[in-house]
Amino acid sequence: MKSPEVLNFAAVGLRSPPETECFALQLGISAAVAAGCQRLVVFSDLAPATETMFDTRIRSGQVFSLDACKSVCPWFAGDVSRRILLMQVPSRLEWGMQKKAHDAAKVVPRISVGPRPRTSIDFLLAKADRLAEMDWHELWKQGSYQGQSVFSMEGSKGKPLLPSARKGGAMA
């Protein structure tokens, strides 16, 4: 089962969506700084990526934040009036410039990651969660599992809810 929100095959290897977005932001910021921009307004539709863009604490995807900091430190030192504004705008709003950039990024062909891609711990944890959930659903379908460890519940449309650990609850 390949879920597009979990699998990101790109030049960064196998990464979680926030890590992939952080990499894209880092590339954009580095390119703008190299081009001599005085003020940067950076838009993203993924809050975790904008929140960690300049967070250098040890974590999965830290390398992208370190690279962004490395490119902006001399840029800031050159002129104290320089500013970076990070904006989180949901893609569902389809806001002009951001929608164009989003659509252009989706057209870029996937890059082969090769036989041993760089893989982040966040990606591996998401994959393990997904596989465990698939196993859980198989047990659930057997019927004998229902009511033993997990109670049967119905969703808003009368369909049975599948067990899930995501966001602390069942899946509709």
N, C-alpha and C positions, 0 to 999 in steps of 0.2 A: 504494500500500500504506500504509494508515494503521495504525500500531502504537500502541496505547494507552500503552505505556511511554515513547514518545518524544513523541507529540503531546499537548500540554496546551493546549486552547483555553479560556481563562478571562479574567478581568478583567486579568490580568497580561500578556496577549498570548501569543505563541508562546514557550514556555519549556521547559527540561528539567525532568524530575520533581523533582530536588533544589531547583531554583529555585522551582518551584510550591509545594513543601512549605515552603520557607523563607518564602515570602510568606504562606502560611496560618499558620505559627507566629508570624510578625511581627504579623499581625492579631490573633491570640489573645492574645499577650503585651501588645500595646498596649491591647486592650479590658480585660484583667484589671487592668492598672496604672491605667487611667482609672477603673475601678470601685472602686479603693481596696484591692485585695488586699494582704496583708502578705507572704505567701509564695506563690511560684508553682512548681508542679510541671508541667512541660510534657512531654507524651508524643508521640513521633513513631515511625513505622515505617521511616523513611528516615535512616540514619546520616549520609550526607553533609549533610543539612539541619541536623541537630542539631549536627554538628561545625563548621559554618560560620555558625551563627545569629548569633554576635557577633564574627565575623571580618570586620574592615573593610578588609582588603587588597583591592587592585584585582583584580577578577575578575568573571565573568559572574554576575549576581544580587547584586552588592555592595549595590545600593540597598536591598534588604530588610534586610540586616544593619545598614546605616546607620540606617534608620528604627527598627529595634528598639532600637539603642543610644540613639538620640535620645529614645525614650519611657521607657527605664529609667534613664537618668542622673539626671534630677531625682527620680525615684522612690527610687533608692538614696540620694541626698543627703538625703532627708527623714527617713530612719531607718536607722541602721547595722545593725539586726538583720534587715532585709529580705533575702530570699534567692530565687534562681531555681535550680531543679534541672531540668536537661534529661535526659530519659530516652529511650533508644531501645529500643523493644519491637517485635519482629517481628509484623506483622499476622497471620501464620499462627497465632500463639498465640491469637488471638481473645480478648484480654483485656478483660473487662467494659466499663469506661468508654471505653477507646480504640476498641473495636469499635463501640460505639454512635456515637461521633463519626465514625469512618471510614465507617460505613454511611450516616449522615446526609449526609456530604459527597458521597458518590457519587450521592445522589438529586437533588442540586441540578442544575438544568438547565444545560447549557453556554451560555456567553455568547458571542454573536457577536463576533468580533474586528474586523470591518470590513475595508475594502479594503486598508489599510496598517497592520497591527498592529505593535506593538512586538515586536521579535524579538531574542532573545539570541544571542550568538555560540555558546554551548553548544548551543542548539537547532539552529542552522545547521550546526554541525559534526556533530551526530548525524544530521541529515538527509542531509548529504553522504556520511557513512559508509554509511548505509542504501542510498542510491542506487548507490554504488560497489559495494557487496556484491551488490545485485540484478544489476548488469551482470556482475560476476564469476561469478555463478551461471549466467547465460545463456551465457557463454563456456564454462563447465564442462559444460553440457548438450550442447554441440556435439561433445564427445568428442575432437576433435583437440587441444584445449587440455590435456586430462588427460595427465599424465606429462611434459609439456614443461617447465612452470614449477612445477607443483604435483603432488605424488604423490597417487595415488588411495589412499584409506584407508577402512576399514570401521569403523563404530561397534560398540557392544557388542551390538546386535541384528542385526548382519550388513548393515545398510543403509549405503550409501556416505555418507561425511561430506562435506558441502559446504564449500568454502573459506570462511574467515572471518578477519577481523583482530581480532575481539572477544576480549578476554581472552587474546590471543596464540594462538588455536587454531581448529580446525575446529568446525563446527556439526553436531550430531547430528540 
